[in-house]
Amino acid sequence: MSRRVDPTDWMWGQACDLIEEAERLHRRFFHLTASDRTLALWEPPVDMFEDDREFVIVVAMPGVPAERVHVTQEPGALVIRGQRPLAFAGSGYAVRKLEIPYGAFERRIPLPQAGLDVGPPELTHGCLVLRLRKRDPDL
């Protein structure tokens, strides 16, 4: 006797799998930090590119004004700290949903041991762009 499979069971299972995957990706890109060094609440996602002359780091932080971003270089790492203010704070709007992270953030980016000169930060299209020029090892 064959057992008939209900297609809604299969669809429900697929939906649950997709929700779990979405939650995993959200945690990956908007990872909450637990650093003792800062009161950071979230960590912005980063892309990093390299050619023979430089590294280019792109940090996604929409809605963060330039004056609220601080870039420092520590031994072996570049540290980006800042604050993303809550949009419409004090405007009388009731919050119905918050998915975009707000508050203090920090991102530590490990750097290679090679000598690098950090150029001026650029804030464009909601992203911080940093260029780290490689020093000539022969100098």
ABEGO torsion letter per residue (X at the ends): XBBBBBAAAAAAAAAAAAAAAAAAAAAAABBBBABAABABABBBBBBBBBBAABBBBBBBBBGBBAAABBBBBBBGBBBBBBBBBBBGBGAGBBBABBABBBEBBBBBBBBBABBBBBBBBBBBGGBBBBBBBBBBAAX
